Amino acid sequence: MKSTKQYDVAALVRDSDKGAQIASQYPAIRLVYGDLDSSDVLEEEAKKADIILHCANADHVVAAEALIKGLAAHASDRPGYIIHTSGTGILLFADLERRTFGEASTKIYNDWDDVGEVTSIPDFAPHRNVDKIILASGSKNVKSAIVCPPTIYGKGRGPGNQRSHQLPELSRCTLEKGHGIQVGAGKSYWTNVHVHDLSEVFVSLVEAAAVGGGNASWGDEGYYFTENGEHIWGEISKAVASAAHQQGFIPSDEVQTHTNEEIDEMCQFGTGLWGANSRCRAIRARKLLGWSPKGRSIEQEIPDTVASEADLRGFVKHHAAKVAG
């Protein structure tokens, strides 16, 4: 937001410590104290806001309903815009229903020709409950878009958490177990995006909203996948183990297959994160927003992620002490 001085920005923060982190980097931001259950606060702020970026939680019904209720108070000649963050975990539903993990799927969704299929998947799919709230909000008063990221990798640039989830967690589990880990046959696919490239989609949508919608799609067709390639989790497991071994944190680059129960004990929902399939193509952002992701690949990011996790978990200190004798 440093380059967007034309916007007056308010940010929801949970406590004064979080507020201080934001204020240190972005002193012009107005801090609003509360959490996702602070319905009255969210509703009142939504009434005042022209554009809402909802990136905090893809599954929080109370927050989504409060924000939509506030935006609905806007006049039709000044509609409010909401840009909600979902996630391609929503595409895992078939494997989750079948309890099939570690196997490949040929099913690939896209957000252009098949957007209607994407916005009408079964209600038991992850994130679907809040996606439905956002999709149903469209009116003359409320314009909505859903950004649906896949595996996010790379270091964030914000003042708080800069760690993503799937790749860092796989690195953590590899370091703690002392070997690479794999779900089943390791053949499942996910798509991926560098966090810096992902941020460009949000910026483009904010800029489009600021001029009355711009070239962007809103409402029923305002659904944006944000992939820049795909990976096979078994290959990522091998690359993580190799990086951890090369950096001296584990004794070999061996990868072991674990049971579903063991994987979920290591990491909550690990079987879904690394064992189910989530394949999609991001057409809409490229066509309408001119999105052109340029970040380095997930494979290139692995050594740095492993090193960061090793430092965070104390492995660097222990390794240095071991080398020193």
C-alpha positions in Angstrom: 0.0 0.0 0.0 3.0 2.3 0.1 2.5 3.0 -3.6 -1.2 3.6 -3.4 -1.4 6.9 -1.5 -4.8 7.7 -3.1 -6.5 5.2 -0.8 -7.6 5.7 2.8 -7.0 2.3 4.4 -8.4 0.7 7.6 -7.1 -2.6 8.9 -8.8 -4.9 11.4 -6.3 -5.9 14.1 -6.7 -8.2 17.1 -4.6 -6.4 19.7 -2.2 -3.6 20.3 0.9 -5.7 19.6 -0.4 -6.5 16.1 -1.4 -2.9 15.7 2.1 -1.7 16.5 3.6 -4.0 13.9 1.3 -2.5 11.2 1.8 1.0 12.3 5.6 0.7 12.2 5.5 0.0 8.5 2.2 1.7 7.5 1.6 4.7 9.8 -1.1 6.1 7.6 -3.4 3.1 8.1 -6.3 3.5 10.5 -6.4 0.6 12.9 -9.7 -1.0 13.9 -9.5 -3.3 16.9 -11.5 -6.4 17.0 -11.5 -10.0 15.6 -13.6 -12.0 13.1 -16.3 -12.5 15.6 -16.7 -8.7 16.1 -19.8 -8.6 14.0 -20.9 -5.1 14.9 -17.5 -3.7 14.2 -17.2 -5.4 10.9 -20.7 -4.3 9.8 -20.1 -0.7 10.7 -16.7 -0.6 8.9 -18.2 -2.3 5.8 -20.9 0.5 5.7 -18.1 3.0 5.4 -15.8 1.1 3.1 -15.8 1.4 -0.7 -13.7 -1.8 -1.1 -13.1 -4.7 1.3 -10.2 -7.1 1.1 -11.2 -10.1 3.1 -8.1 -12.2 3.5 -8.2 -13.4 7.1 -10.1 -16.7 7.0 -11.8 -18.6 4.1 -14.2 -20.4 6.5 -15.4 -17.8 8.9 -19.2 -17.5 8.3 -19.9 -14.8 10.9 -17.3 -12.4 9.5 -18.5 -12.9 5.9 -22.1 -12.3 6.8 -21.3 -9.2 8.8 -19.2 -7.7 6.0 -21.9 -8.4 3.4 -24.6 -7.0 5.7 -22.6 -3.7 6.0 -22.0 -3.5 2.3 -25.7 -4.0 1.6 -26.4 -0.7 3.2 -24.6 1.1 0.4 -26.7 3.0 -2.1 -27.0 1.4 -5.6 -25.2 4.4 -7.1 -22.3 3.8 -4.8 -22.0 0.0 -4.5 -19.5 -1.6 -2.1 -17.0 -4.1 -3.4 -15.7 -7.2 -1.5 -12.8 -9.2 -2.7 -12.8 -12.5 -0.7 -10.0 -15.0 -0.4 -11.0 -18.6 -0.8 -8.6 -21.4 -1.7 -8.3 -24.3 -4.1 -8.7 -26.7 -1.2 -12.3 -26.3 -2.4 -11.4 -28.7 -5.3 -10.3 -31.5 -3.0 -13.9 -32.7 -2.4 -13.8 -35.7 -4.7 -10.7 -37.2 -3.1 -11.9 -36.4 0.4 -15.2 -38.1 -0.3 -13.5 -41.2 -1.7 -10.7 -41.1 0.9 -8.3 -41.4 -2.0 -4.9 -39.9 -1.2 -1.6 -39.9 -3.0 -3.1 -40.8 -6.4 -3.2 -38.6 -9.5 -6.4 -37.1 -10.9 -6.9 -35.9 -14.5 -9.7 -33.5 -13.5 -8.7 -29.9 -14.1 -11.0 -27.0 -13.4 -10.8 -23.5 -15.0 -12.4 -20.2 -14.1 -13.4 -19.1 -17.6 -15.4 -21.7 -19.7 -16.1 -23.8 -16.6 -16.7 -21.0 -14.0 -20.3 -22.3 -13.5 -19.0 -25.7 -12.5 -16.6 -24.1 -10.1 -19.3 -22.0 -8.4 -21.7 -24.9 -8.0 -19.5 -27.7 -6.6 -20.9 -29.8 -3.7 -21.7 -28.0 -0.5 -19.5 -30.3 1.6 -16.4 -29.1 -0.2 -13.9 -27.1 1.9 -14.5 -23.3 1.9 -17.8 -23.8 0.0 -19.9 -22.4 2.9 -18.4 -19.0 2.8 -18.0 -19.0 -1.0 -21.8 -19.4 -1.2 -22.3 -16.4 1.1 -20.1 -14.2 -1.2 -21.6 -15.5 -4.4 -25.2 -14.9 -3.1 -24.4 -11.3 -2.1 -24.4 -9.9 -5.6 -26.8 -7.0 -6.1 -26.9 -3.4 -7.2 -25.4 -2.5 -3.8 -22.8 -5.3 -3.5 -20.2 -6.3 -6.0 -18.1 -9.4 -5.2 -15.1 -11.2 -6.4 -13.5 -14.4 -5.1 -9.8 -15.0 -5.4 -8.9 -18.6 -5.1 -5.2 -19.3 -4.5 -3.6 -22.8 -4.7 -0.4 -23.7 -2.9 1.2 -20.4 -1.9 4.9 -20.3 -1.5 7.6 -17.6 -1.0 8.2 -15.1 1.8 5.5 -12.5 2.4 6.2 -8.8 2.7 3.8 -7.8 5.4 4.6 -6.7 8.9 3.2 -9.8 10.6 3.3 -13.4 9.4 5.4 -14.0 6.3 5.1 -17.8 6.3 2.8 -19.7 4.0 1.6 -23.2 5.0 1.9 -26.2 2.8 5.6 -26.1 1.8 6.8 -24.8 5.2 4.8 -27.5 7.0 6.2 -30.2 4.7 9.7 -28.8 5.4 9.0 -28.7 9.2 7.8 -32.3 9.2 10.8 -33.5 7.2 13.2 -31.8 9.6 11.4 -33.2 12.7 11.2 -36.7 11.3 14.7 -36.8 9.9 13.6 -37.9 6.5 11.3 -36.9 3.7 7.6 -37.7 4.0 5.1 -38.7 1.4 1.4 -39.5 1.3 0.6 -42.8 -0.4 2.2 -43.1 -3.8 3.0 -39.4 -3.9 1.2 -38.8 -7.3 -1.3 -36.1 -6.3 -1.2 -32.7 -8.1 -1.7 -29.2 -6.8 -1.2 -25.9 -8.6 0.9 -23.2 -7.1 1.7 -19.5 -7.0 4.4 -17.2 -5.6 2.9 -14.9 -2.9 4.2 -11.8 -4.7 2.4 -12.8 -7.9 -0.7 -13.5 -5.9 -0.6 -10.0 -4.4 -0.8 -8.5 -8.0 -4.2 -10.1 -8.5 -5.5 -8.4 -5.4 -4.0 -5.0 -6.4 -5.5 -5.3 -9.9 -9.0 -6.1 -8.5 -8.7 -3.2 -6.0 -7.8 -0.8 -8.9 -10.7 -2.1 -11.0 -13.1 -1.6 -8.1 -11.9 1.9 -7.5 -13.0 2.9 -11.0 -16.4 1.3 -10.8 -15.5 -2.3 -11.7 -13.1 -1.8 -14.6 -12.5 -4.8 -16.9 -12.9 -7.2 -14.0 -15.7 -9.8 -13.6 -17.9 -9.4 -10.5 -20.7 -11.5 -9.0 -21.4 -14.9 -10.5 -18.4 -14.8 -12.8 -16.1 -13.0 -10.5 -14.1 -16.1 -9.6 -10.3 -16.0 -10.0 -7.9 -18.9 -9.8 -4.4 -17.7 -9.4 -2.1 -20.6 -10.4 1.3 -20.3 -12.2 2.0 -24.0 -12.8 1.5 -27.2 -10.9 3.6 -29.8 -9.0 3.4 -33.4 -7.9 3.7 -33.7 -4.2 5.9 -36.8 -4.3 8.5 -34.8 -6.3 8.3 -31.9 -3.9 8.8 -34.3 -1.0 12.0 -35.5 -2.7 13.2 -32.0 -3.3 12.6 -31.0 0.3 14.4 -34.0 1.6 17.3 -33.4 -0.7 17.6 -29.7 0.3 17.4 -30.7 4.0 20.1 -33.3 3.5 22.4 -31.0 1.5 22.1 -28.4 4.2 23.1 -30.9 6.8 19.9 -31.1 8.8 18.9 -34.8 8.1 21.2 -37.8 7.5 20.0 -38.7 4.0 17.6 -37.7 1.3 15.4 -40.7 1.9 11.6 -40.2 1.5 9.3 -42.5 3.5 5.6 -43.2 2.9 3.4 -42.7 5.9 -0.1 -43.8 6.7 -2.9 -41.2 6.5 -3.2 -41.3 10.3 0.5 -40.6 10.7 0.5 -37.7 8.2 -2.5 -36.1 10.0 -0.7 -36.4 13.3 2.3 -34.6 11.9 0.2 -31.8 10.4 -3.5 -31.1 10.7 -5.3 -32.1 7.4 -1.9 -33.2 6.0 -3.5 -35.9 3.9 -5.5 -33.3 2.1 -2.7 -30.7 1.8 -0.2 -33.2 0.3 -2.3 -36.2 -0.8 -5.5 -35.0 -2.5 -5.7 -33.4 -5.9 -6.3 -29.7 -6.6 -5.8 -28.8 -10.3 -7.0 -25.7 -12.0 -6.2 -23.1 -14.6 -6.2 -19.4 -14.0 -7.6 -17.9 -17.2 -9.7 -15.0 -15.9 -7.0 -13.0 -14.3 -4.8 -13.3 -17.3 -7.5 -12.4 -19.8 -9.2 -9.5 -17.9 -6.5 -8.2 -15.5 -3.4 -8.7 -17.6 -2.0 -10.8 -14.9 1.5 -12.1 -15.8 3.1 -14.0 -12.9 6.9 -13.7 -12.8 8.0 -15.2 -9.4 10.5 -18.0 -9.2 9.1 -21.5 -9.2 8.2 -23.5 -6.1 11.1 -25.8 -6.8 13.5 -22.9 -6.8 12.0 -21.7 -3.5 12.5 -25.0 -1.6 16.1 -24.6 -0.3 15.2 -21.2 1.2 12.0 -22.5 2.7 13.9 -25.5 4.3 16.6 -23.1 5.7 13.9 -20.8 7.1 12.1 -23.6 8.8 15.3 -25.0 10.2 16.2 -21.6 11.7 12.6 -21.2 13.0 12.7 -24.6 14.7 16.2 -24.3 16.1 17.8 -26.8 13.7 20.4 -24.2 12.6 21.7 -23.7 16.1 21.8 -27.5 16.8 23.5 -28.1 13.5 26.1 -25.5 14.2 26.8 -26.9 17.7 27.2 -30.4 16.2 29.6 -29.2 13.5 31.6 -27.4 16.2 31.9 -30.6 18.2 
